[in-house]
Amino acid sequence: QLQLVESGGGLVQAGGSLRLTCAASGFTLNYYGIGWFRQAPGKEREGVSCISSSGGRTNVADSVKGRFTISRDNAKNTVYLQMNSLKPEDTAVYYCAAVARYSSWCSLSRYEYNYWGQGTQVTVSS
């Protein structure tokens, strides 16, 4: 059974850092493009960052550019989202998602992904 599990969320003060982890089980991430998304209460789910299957291509949303970094370790079947200089507006549930794309493909559109984790809460206090 294909499964994605996010971890690393929590409560942090503004200006702090967190590293989110997305661990896959039941399949090998090597052939999958991965995206990180977030959803705040009352808002739509938005793309935060993505990384191609090889890790050679990444993209980040303008709202987090210069603060968030995505990376992957295919040997560990894991993708990371390093979040620095966190702001209260970063508060949301963060999800990772996967889709089989063995190329330099990377997308911030949630409609492109068909496997999703359950999410991890990130709360940034002011």
DRENBANU-894517 format. One record per atom (N, C-alpha, C, O): atom name; x, y, z; residue in three letters; residue number from 1. Coordinates in pm, whole numbers. Example, Ala and Ser with C-alpha at 12.3 -4.5 7.8 and 13.67 -1.06 7.14 Angstrom:
<atoms>
ATOM   site       px       py       pz   code   pos
ATOM      N     1319     -569      780    ALA     1
ATOM     CA     1230     -450      780    ALA     1
ATOM      C     1320     -330      780    ALA     1
ATOM      O     1424     -332      846    ALA     1
ATOM      N     1285     -225      708    SER     2
ATOM     CA     1367     -106      714    SER     2
ATOM      C     1290        3      787    SER     2
ATOM      O     1341      114      804    SER     2
</atoms>
This chain:
<atoms>
ATOM   site       px       py       pz   code   pos
ATOM      N       84     -120        0    GLN     1
ATOM     CA        0        0        0    GLN     1
ATOM      C       87      124        0    GLN     1
ATOM      O      175      139       84    GLN     1
ATOM      N       62      213      -96    LEU     2
ATOM     CA      139      335     -106    LEU     2
ATOM      C       98      430        6    LEU     2
ATOM      O      -20      457       27    LEU     2
ATOM      N      198      482       77    GLN     3
ATOM     CA      168      570      189    GLN     3
ATOM      C      276      677      202    GLN     3
ATOM      O      395      651      185    GLN     3
ATOM      N      231      799      231    LEU     4
ATOM     CA      319      911      262    LEU     4
ATOM      C      289      957      403    LEU     4
ATOM      O      173      974      440    LEU     4
ATOM      N      393      978      482    VAL     5
ATOM     CA      374     1021      620    VAL     5
ATOM      C      461     1143      645    VAL     5
ATOM      O      583     1139      631    VAL     5
ATOM      N      395     1252      683    GLU     6
ATOM     CA      466     1375      717    GLU     6
ATOM      C      495     1380      867    GLU     6
ATOM      O      419     1328      948    GLU     6
ATOM      N      605     1443      901    SER     7
ATOM     CA      640     1466     1041    SER     7
ATOM      C      726     1591     1051    SER     7
ATOM      O      773     1645      951    SER     7
ATOM      N      744     1637     1175    GLY     8
ATOM     CA      831     1752     1197    GLY     8
ATOM      C      759     1882     1225    GLY     8
ATOM      O      822     1983     1254    GLY     8
ATOM      N      627     1880     1216    GLY     9
ATOM     CA      554     2001     1246    GLY     9
ATOM      C      554     2031     1396    GLY     9
ATOM      O      602     1951     1476    GLY     9
ATOM      N      502     2146     1430    GLY    10
ATOM     CA      496     2184     1570    GLY    10
ATOM      C      472     2331     1587    GLY    10
ATOM      O      435     2401     1493    GLY    10
ATOM      N      492     2378     1709    LEU    11
ATOM     CA      474     2519     1744    LEU    11
ATOM      C      611     2585     1752    LEU    11
ATOM      O      701     2535     1819    LEU    11
ATOM      N      626     2697     1684    VAL    12
ATOM     CA      754     2767     1682    VAL    12
ATOM      C      727     2917     1683    VAL    12
ATOM      O      624     2963     1632    VAL    12
ATOM      N      818     2993     1739    GLN    13
ATOM     CA      804     3138     1739    GLN    13
ATOM      C      844     3195     1603    GLN    13
ATOM      O      922     3135     1529    GLN    13
ATOM      N      790     3311     1573    ALA    14
ATOM     CA      826     3379     1449    ALA    14
ATOM      C      978     3397     1442    ALA    14
ATOM      O     1042     3433     1541    ALA    14
ATOM      N     1034     3370     1325    GLY    15
ATOM     CA     1177     3376     1306    GLY    15
ATOM      C     1246     3243     1325    GLY    15
ATOM      O     1364     3228     1292    GLY    15
ATOM      N     1175     3147     1378    GLY    16
ATOM     CA     1232     3016     1402    GLY    16
ATOM      C     1233     2927     1279    GLY    16
ATOM      O     1196     2969     1169    GLY    16
ATOM      N     1276     2802     1299    SER    17
ATOM     CA     1290     2707     1190    SER    17
ATOM      C     1227     2573     1226    SER    17
ATOM      O     1219     2535     1343    SER    17
ATOM      N     1185     2503     1123    LEU    18
ATOM     CA     1138     2365     1135    LEU    18
ATOM      C     1183     2290     1010    LEU    18
ATOM      O     1199     2349      903    LEU    18
ATOM      N     1202     2161     1025    ARG    19
ATOM     CA     1226     2078      909    ARG    19
ATOM      C     1119     1969      902    ARG    19
ATOM      O     1108     1886      993    ARG    19
ATOM      N     1043     1971      796    LEU    20
ATOM     CA      941     1871      775    LEU    20
ATOM      C      999     1754      696    LEU    20
ATOM      O     1086     1771      610    LEU    20
ATOM      N      950     1637      728    THR    21
ATOM     CA      992     1515      660    THR    21
ATOM      C      872     1445      600    THR    21
ATOM      O      766     1436      661    THR    21
ATOM      N      890     1396      480    CYS    22
ATOM     CA      788     1317      412    CYS    22
ATOM      C      851     1181      382    CYS    22
ATOM      O      941     1170      299    CYS    22
ATOM      N      803     1079      450    ALA    23
ATOM     CA      856      945      432    ALA    23
ATOM      C      757      860      355    ALA    23
ATOM      O      638      859      384    ALA    23
ATOM      N      808      788      257    ALA    24
ATOM     CA      723      703      174    ALA    24
ATOM      C      740      557      213    ALA    24
ATOM      O      850      512      248    ALA    24
ATOM      N      632      485      205    SER    25
ATOM     CA      636      340      225    SER    25
ATOM      C      545      275      122    SER    25
ATOM      O      446      333       78    SER    25
ATOM      N      581      153       84    GLY    26
ATOM     CA      501       81      -14    GLY    26
ATOM      C      538      110     -158    GLY    26
ATOM      O      487       45     -250    GLY    26
ATOM      N      625      208     -179    PHE    27
ATOM     CA      673      238     -313    PHE    27
ATOM      C      805      313     -305    PHE    27
ATOM      O      844      363     -200    PHE    27
ATOM      N      874      319     -418    THR    28
ATOM     CA     1003      386     -424    THR    28
ATOM      C      987      525     -482    THR    28
ATOM      O      932      543     -590    THR    28
ATOM      N     1036      624     -405    LEU    29
ATOM     CA     1018      763     -447    LEU    29
ATOM      C     1102      802     -568    LEU    29
ATOM      O     1082      909     -625    LEU    29
ATOM      N     1197      718     -607    ASN    30
ATOM     CA     1290      754     -713    ASN    30
ATOM      C     1221      801     -841    ASN    30
ATOM      O     1274      883     -915    ASN    30
ATOM      N     1100      748     -866    TYR    31
ATOM     CA     1033      776     -991    TYR    31
ATOM      C      918      875     -975    TYR    31
ATOM      O      833      888    -1063    TYR    31
ATOM      N      917      944     -861    TYR    32
ATOM     CA      805     1032     -831    TYR    32
ATOM      C      849     1176     -810    TYR    32
ATOM      O      947     1205     -741    TYR    32
ATOM      N      772     1265     -872    GLY    33
ATOM     CA      785     1405     -837    GLY    33
ATOM      C      710     1429     -707    GLY    33
ATOM      O      605     1369     -684    GLY    33
ATOM      N      764     1515     -623    ILE    34
ATOM     CA      708     1540     -491    ILE    34
ATOM      C      677     1688     -474    ILE    34
ATOM      O      753     1775     -516    ILE    34
ATOM      N      564     1714     -412    GLY    35
ATOM     CA      527     1851     -380    GLY    35
ATOM      C      493     1866     -233    GLY    35
ATOM      O      443     1773     -170    GLY    35
ATOM      N      522     1983     -182    TRP    36
ATOM     CA      476     2020      -48    TRP    36
ATOM      C      366     2125      -65    TRP    36
ATOM      O      380     2220     -143    TRP    36
ATOM      N      258     2106        8    PHE    37
ATOM     CA      145     2197        3    PHE    37
ATOM      C      107     2236      144    PHE    37
ATOM      O      147     2171      241    PHE    37
ATOM      N       29     2341      155    ARG    38
ATOM     CA      -21     2379      286    ARG    38
ATOM      C     -162     2432      274    ARG    38
ATOM      O     -203     2484      169    ARG    38
ATOM      N     -235     2419      384    GLN    39
ATOM     CA     -372     2468      387    GLN    39
ATOM      C     -400     2530      522    GLN    39
ATOM      O     -395     2463      625    GLN    39
ATOM      N     -430     2658      520    ALA    40
ATOM     CA     -468     2730      640    ALA    40
ATOM      C     -620     2727      653    ALA    40
ATOM      O     -689     2708      553    ALA    40
ATOM      N     -673     2745      774    PRO    41
ATOM     CA     -819     2742      793    PRO    41
ATOM      C     -889     2843      703    PRO    41
ATOM      O     -852     2960      697    PRO    41
ATOM      N     -990     2795      633    GLY    42
ATOM     CA    -1068     2882      546    GLY    42
ATOM      C    -1003     2917      414    GLY    42
ATOM      O    -1057     2996      337    GLY    42
ATOM      N     -887     2858      388    LYS    43
ATOM     CA     -816     2889      263    LYS    43
ATOM      C     -798     2763      180    LYS    43
ATOM      O     -805     2651      231    LYS    43
ATOM      N     -774     2784       50    GLU    44
ATOM     CA     -748     2671      -36    GLU    44
ATOM      C     -607     2615      -13    GLU    44
ATOM      O     -518     2684       37    GLU    44
ATOM      N     -591     2489      -50    ARG    45
ATOM     CA     -460     2428      -41    ARG    45
ATOM      C     -369     2488     -149    ARG    45
ATOM      O     -405     2495     -266    ARG    45
ATOM      N     -252     2532     -106    GLU    46
ATOM     CA     -161     2597     -200    GLU    46
ATOM      C      -27     2525     -208    GLU    46
ATOM      O       19     2465     -110    GLU    46
ATOM      N       34     2532     -325    GLY    47
ATOM     CA      165     2472     -343    GLY    47
ATOM      C      273     2556     -279    GLY    47
ATOM      O      274     2678     -293    GLY    47
ATOM      N      363     2492     -210    VAL    48
ATOM     CA      473     2560     -141    VAL    48
ATOM      C      604     2536     -214    VAL    48
ATOM      O      679     2629     -242    VAL    48
ATOM      N      631     2409     -244    SER    49
ATOM     CA      756     2377     -311    SER    49
ATOM      C      742     2240     -377    SER    49
ATOM      O      659     2159     -337    SER    49
ATOM      N      825     2215     -477    CYS    50
ATOM     CA      823     2084     -543    CYS    50
ATOM      C      965     2047     -585    CYS    50
ATOM      O     1054     2132     -594    CYS    50
ATOM      N      982     1917     -611    ILE    51
ATOM     CA     1113     1867     -652    ILE    51
ATOM      C     1092     1752     -748    ILE    51
ATOM      O     1005     1667     -728    ILE    51
ATOM      N     1173     1749     -853    SER    52
ATOM     CA     1161     1643     -952    SER    52
ATOM      C     1215     1511     -895    SER    52
ATOM      O     1277     1508     -789    SER    52
ATOM      N     1189     1403     -967    SER    53
ATOM     CA     1225     1269     -917    SER    53
ATOM      C     1375     1255     -891    SER    53
ATOM      O     1416     1189     -796    SER    53
ATOM      N     1456     1317     -974    SER    54
ATOM     CA     1601     1308     -955    SER    54
ATOM      C     1654     1413     -859    SER    54
ATOM      O     1768     1405     -813    SER    54
ATOM      N     1569     1510     -829    GLY    55
ATOM     CA     1614     1620     -744    GLY    55
ATOM      C     1680     1733     -820    GLY    55
ATOM      O     1723     1832     -761    GLY    55
ATOM      N     1688     1718     -952    GLY    56
ATOM     CA     1758     1817    -1031    GLY    56
ATOM      C     1682     1945    -1054    GLY    56
ATOM      O     1740     2047    -1090    GLY    56
ATOM      N     1553     1940    -1034    ARG    57
ATOM     CA     1471     2059    -1054    ARG    57
ATOM      C     1385     2082     -931    ARG    57
ATOM      O     1325     1989     -879    ARG    57
ATOM      N     1380     2206     -886    THR    58
ATOM     CA     1294     2244     -775    THR    58
ATOM      C     1223     2374     -808    THR    58
ATOM      O     1262     2447     -900    THR    58
ATOM      N     1119     2400     -733    ASN    59
ATOM     CA     1046     2526     -748    ASN    59
ATOM      C      988     2561     -612    ASN    59
ATOM      O      953     2473     -534    ASN    59
ATOM      N      977     2690     -584    VAL    60
ATOM     CA      916     2734     -459    VAL    60
ATOM      C      820     2848     -488    VAL    60
ATOM      O      841     2926     -581    VAL    60
ATOM      N      718     2856     -409    ALA    61
ATOM     CA      622     2965     -422    ALA    61
ATOM      C      687     3097     -383    ALA    61
ATOM      O      778     3100     -300    ALA    61
ATOM      N      640     3204     -443    ASP    62
ATOM     CA      697     3335     -413    ASP    62
ATOM      C      687     3370     -264    ASP    62
ATOM      O      775     3437     -210    ASP    62
ATOM      N      581     3324     -200    SER    63
ATOM     CA      557     3359      -60    SER    63
ATOM      C      662     3300       34    SER    63
ATOM      O      678     3348      147    SER    63
ATOM      N      734     3198      -10    VAL    64
ATOM     CA      834     3133       77    VAL    64
ATOM      C      974     3136       17    VAL    64
ATOM      O     1067     3080       74    VAL    64
ATOM      N      988     3200      -97    LYS    65
ATOM     CA     1117     3203     -165    LYS    65
ATOM      C     1222     3267      -76    LYS    65
ATOM      O     1199     3371      -14    LYS    65
ATOM      N     1338     3203      -69    GLY    66
ATOM     CA     1446     3251       14    GLY    66
ATOM      C     1439     3205      158    GLY    66
ATOM      O     1532     3226      236    GLY    66
ATOM      N     1327     3141      195    ARG    67
ATOM     CA     1310     3093      333    ARG    67
ATOM      C     1295     2942      341    ARG    67
ATOM      O     1342     2881      436    ARG    67
ATOM      N     1229     2882      243    PHE    68
ATOM     CA     1204     2737      243    PHE    68
ATOM      C     1292     2671      137    PHE    68
ATOM      O     1314     2725       29    PHE    68
ATOM      N     1340     2550      171    THR    69
ATOM     CA     1422     2473       79    THR    69
ATOM      C     1375     2328       79    THR    69
ATOM      O     1358     2266      185    THR    69
ATOM      N     1354     2275      -40    ILE    70
ATOM     CA     1312     2136      -53    ILE    70
ATOM      C     1433     2053      -94    ILE    70
ATOM      O     1520     2099     -169    ILE    70
ATOM      N     1437     1931      -45    SER    71
ATOM     CA     1545     1839      -83    SER    71
ATOM      C     1492     1696      -70    SER    71
ATOM      O     1387     1672      -11    SER    71
ATOM      N     1567     1604     -126    ARG    72
ATOM     CA     1523     1465     -117    ARG    72
ATOM      C     1644     1374     -103    ARG    72
ATOM      O     1754     1404     -150    ARG    72
ATOM      N     1620     1261      -37    ASP    73
ATOM     CA     1720     1157      -24    ASP    73
ATOM      C     1654     1028      -71    ASP    73
ATOM      O     1585      960        6    ASP    73
ATOM      N     1674      995     -196    ASN    74
ATOM     CA     1607      878     -252    ASN    74
ATOM      C     1653      749     -186    ASN    74
ATOM      O     1578      651     -181    ASN    74
ATOM      N     1774      748     -136    ALA    75
ATOM     CA     1823      627      -67    ALA    75
ATOM      C     1742      601       60    ALA    75
ATOM      O     1725      487      102    ALA    75
ATOM      N     1692      710      120    LYS    76
ATOM     CA     1611      697      242    LYS    76
ATOM      C     1461      706      212    LYS    76
ATOM      O     1378      699      302    LYS    76
ATOM      N     1429      721       82    ASN    77
ATOM     CA     1288      728       43    ASN    77
ATOM      C     1217      843      114    ASN    77
ATOM      O     1103      829      160    ASN    77
ATOM      N     1285      955      122    THR    78
ATOM     CA     1238     1068      204    THR    78
ATOM      C     1260     1201      132    THR    78
ATOM      O     1358     1220       60    THR    78
ATOM      N     1166     1291      156    VAL    79
ATOM     CA     1177     1428      106    VAL    79
ATOM      C     1166     1522      225    VAL    79
ATOM      O     1092     1495      320    VAL    79
ATOM      N     1239     1631      220    TYR    80
ATOM     CA     1242     1726      331    TYR    80
ATOM      C     1197     1865      286    TYR    80
ATOM      O     1209     1902      169    TYR    80
ATOM      N     1147     1940      381    LEU    81
ATOM     CA     1120     2081      359    LEU    81
ATOM      C     1180     2158      476    LEU    81
ATOM      O     1127     2153      587    LEU    81
ATOM      N     1288     2227      451    GLN    82
ATOM     CA     1351     2308      553    GLN    82
ATOM      C     1287     2447      550    GLN    82
ATOM      O     1287     2514      447    GLN    82
ATOM      N     1232     2487      663    MET    83
ATOM     CA     1160     2614      672    MET    83
ATOM      C     1232     2704      771    MET    83
ATOM      O     1240     2674      890    MET    83
ATOM      N     1284     2814      722    ASN    84
ATOM     CA     1354     2912      806    ASN    84
ATOM      C     1279     3044      808    ASN    84
ATOM      O     1192     3068      724    ASN    84
ATOM      N     1313     3127      903    SER    85
ATOM     CA     1252     3261      915    SER    85
ATOM      C     1101     3252      908    SER    85
ATOM      O     1037     3326      833    SER    85
ATOM      N     1045     3163      984    LEU    86
ATOM     CA      901     3139      980    LEU    86
ATOM      C      823     3261     1025    LEU    86
ATOM      O      865     3337     1112    LEU    86
ATOM      N      706     3277      963    LYS    87
ATOM     CA      617     3390      992    LYS    87
ATOM      C      483     3335     1038    LYS    87
ATOM      O      449     3221     1006    LYS    87
ATOM      N      406     3415     1111    PRO    88
ATOM     CA      272     3369     1152    PRO    88
ATOM      C      186     3326     1034    PRO    88
ATOM      O      103     3235     1048    PRO    88
ATOM      N      203     3389      920    GLU    89
ATOM     CA      122     3353      803    GLU    89
ATOM      C      163     3219      742    GLU    89
ATOM      O       97     3172      649    GLU    89
ATOM      N      268     3158      790    ASP    90
ATOM     CA      305     3024      747    ASP    90
ATOM      C      226     2917      822    ASP    90
ATOM      O      236     2799      790    ASP    90
ATOM      N      149     2958      921    THR    91
ATOM     CA       69     2863      998    THR    91
ATOM      C      -30     2792      908    THR    91
ATOM      O     -110     2855      839    THR    91
ATOM      N      -25     2659      910    ALA    92
ATOM     CA     -112     2578      824    ALA    92
ATOM      C      -85     2431      851    ALA    92
ATOM      O        8     2395      922    ALA    92
ATOM      N     -169     2347      792    VAL    93
ATOM     CA     -138     2205      785    VAL    93
ATOM      C      -57     2185      656    VAL    93
ATOM      O      -97     2228      548    VAL    93
ATOM      N       56     2119      670    TYR    94
ATOM     CA      144     2095      557    TYR    94
ATOM      C      133     1950      511    TYR    94
ATOM      O      136     1856      591    TYR    94
ATOM      N      119     1934      380    TYR    95
ATOM     CA      103     1803      320    TYR    95
ATOM      C      214     1779      217    TYR    95
ATOM      O      260     1872      150    TYR    95
ATOM      N      256     1655      207    CYS    96
ATOM     CA      338     1618       93    CYS    96
ATOM      C      253     1532        0    CYS    96
ATOM      O      159     1465       42    CYS    96
ATOM      N      289     1536     -127    ALA    97
ATOM     CA      215     1465     -229    ALA    97
ATOM      C      312     1411     -334    ALA    97
ATOM      O      421     1464     -353    ALA    97
ATOM      N      269     1305     -402    ALA    98
ATOM     CA      356     1241     -500    ALA    98
ATOM      C      278     1204     -626    ALA    98
ATOM      O      159     1176     -622    ALA    98
ATOM      N      349     1205     -737    VAL    99
ATOM     CA      293     1158     -863    VAL    99
ATOM      C      408     1096     -943    VAL    99
ATOM      O      520     1146     -938    VAL    99
ATOM      N      379      990    -1015    ALA   100
ATOM     CA      483      921    -1092    ALA   100
ATOM      C      523     1005    -1212    ALA   100
ATOM      O      447     1017    -1308    ALA   100
ATOM      N      641     1063    -1206    ARG   101
ATOM     CA      695     1145    -1313    ARG   101
ATOM      C      846     1127    -1312    ARG   101
ATOM      O      916     1188    -1231    ARG   101
ATOM      N      897     1046    -1402    TYR   102
ATOM     CA     1041     1020    -1406    TYR   102
ATOM      C     1104     1114    -1506    TYR   102
ATOM      O     1131     1077    -1620    TYR   102
ATOM      N     1128     1237    -1462    SER   103
ATOM     CA     1183     1338    -1552    SER   103
ATOM      C     1218     1459    -1468    SER   103
ATOM      O     1229     1451    -1346    SER   103
ATOM      N     1236     1570    -1534    SER   104
ATOM     CA     1264     1695    -1463    SER   104
ATOM      C     1135     1768    -1427    SER   104
ATOM      O     1137     1887    -1397    SER   104
ATOM      N     1026     1698    -1428    TRP   105
ATOM     CA      896     1757    -1398    TRP   105
ATOM      C      884     1798    -1253    TRP   105
ATOM      O      930     1728    -1163    TRP   105
ATOM      N      819     1913    -1232    CYS   106
ATOM     CA      796     1964    -1096    CYS   106
ATOM      C      678     2061    -1107    CYS   106
ATOM      O      679     2149    -1193    CYS   106
ATOM      N      578     2047    -1020    SER   107
ATOM     CA      462     2133    -1031    SER   107
ATOM      C      411     2174     -893    SER   107
ATOM      O      417     2096     -798    SER   107
ATOM      N      362     2297     -883    LEU   108
ATOM     CA      301     2346     -760    LEU   108
ATOM      C      149     2338     -764    LEU   108
ATOM      O       81     2391     -677    LEU   108
ATOM      N       96     2271     -866    SER   109
ATOM     CA      -49     2255     -877    SER   109
ATOM      C      -93     2129     -805    SER   109
ATOM      O      -43     2020     -834    SER   109
ATOM      N     -184     2142     -712    ARG   110
ATOM     CA     -228     2026     -635    ARG   110
ATOM      C     -302     1925     -723    ARG   110
ATOM      O     -310     1807     -689    ARG   110
ATOM      N     -354     1970     -834    TYR   111
ATOM     CA     -433     1881     -921    TYR   111
ATOM      C     -344     1780     -995    TYR   111
ATOM      O     -394     1684    -1054    TYR   111
ATOM      N     -214     1802     -993    GLU   112
ATOM     CA     -124     1711    -1064    GLU   112
ATOM      C      -88     1588     -982    GLU   112
ATOM      O      -34     1492    -1037    GLU   112
ATOM      N     -116     1588     -854    TYR   113
ATOM     CA      -69     1483     -763    TYR   113
ATOM      C     -182     1388     -726    TYR   113
ATOM      O     -297     1429     -710    TYR   113
ATOM      N     -148     1260     -712    ASN   114
ATOM     CA     -253     1164     -680    ASN   114
ATOM      C     -228     1084     -552    ASN   114
ATOM      O     -312     1004     -513    ASN   114
ATOM      N     -113     1105     -487    TYR   115
ATOM     CA      -90     1042     -357    TYR   115
ATOM      C      -61     1152     -255    TYR   115
ATOM      O       21     1241     -279    TYR   115
ATOM      N     -129     1143     -142    TRP   116
ATOM     CA     -120     1248      -40    TRP   116
ATOM      C      -98     1189       97    TRP   116
ATOM      O     -147     1081      129    TRP   116
ATOM      N      -23     1262      178    GLY   117
ATOM     CA      -11     1227      319    GLY   117
ATOM      C     -125     1287      399    GLY   117
ATOM      O     -213     1353      344    GLY   117
ATOM      N     -122     1262      530    GLN   118
ATOM     CA     -229     1309      618    GLN   118
ATOM      C     -205     1450      669    GLN   118
ATOM      O     -296     1514      722    GLN   118
ATOM      N      -83     1498      654    GLY   119
ATOM     CA      -53     1635      694    GLY   119
ATOM      C        9     1645      833    GLY   119
ATOM      O       -9     1557      918    GLY   119
ATOM      N       80     1754      853    THR   120
ATOM     CA      138     1786      983    THR   120
ATOM      C      116     1933     1011    THR   120
ATOM      O      136     2018      924    THR   120
ATOM      N       75     1964     1133    GLN   121
ATOM     CA       40     2102     1168    GLN   121
ATOM      C      166     2184     1199    GLN   121
ATOM      O      253     2141     1274    GLN   121
ATOM      N      172     2300     1139    VAL   122
ATOM     CA      277     2397     1171    VAL   122
ATOM      C      210     2523     1222    VAL   122
ATOM      O      125     2582     1155    VAL   122
ATOM      N      248     2564     1342    THR   123
ATOM     CA      192     2685     1401    THR   123
ATOM      C      306     2780     1437    THR   123
ATOM      O      397     2743     1511    THR   123
ATOM      N      298     2900     1386    VAL   124
ATOM     CA      401     3001     1412    VAL   124
ATOM      C      338     3112     1494    VAL   124
ATOM      O      245     3179     1449    VAL   124
ATOM      N      390     3132     1613    SER   125
ATOM     CA      337     3236     1702    SER   125
ATOM      C      414     3366     1682    SER   125
ATOM      O      533     3366     1650    SER   125
ATOM      N      344     3476     1703    SER   126
ATOM     CA      406     3608     1684    SER   126
ATOM      C      471     3660     1811    SER   126
ATOM      O      528     3770     1811    SER   126
</atoms>
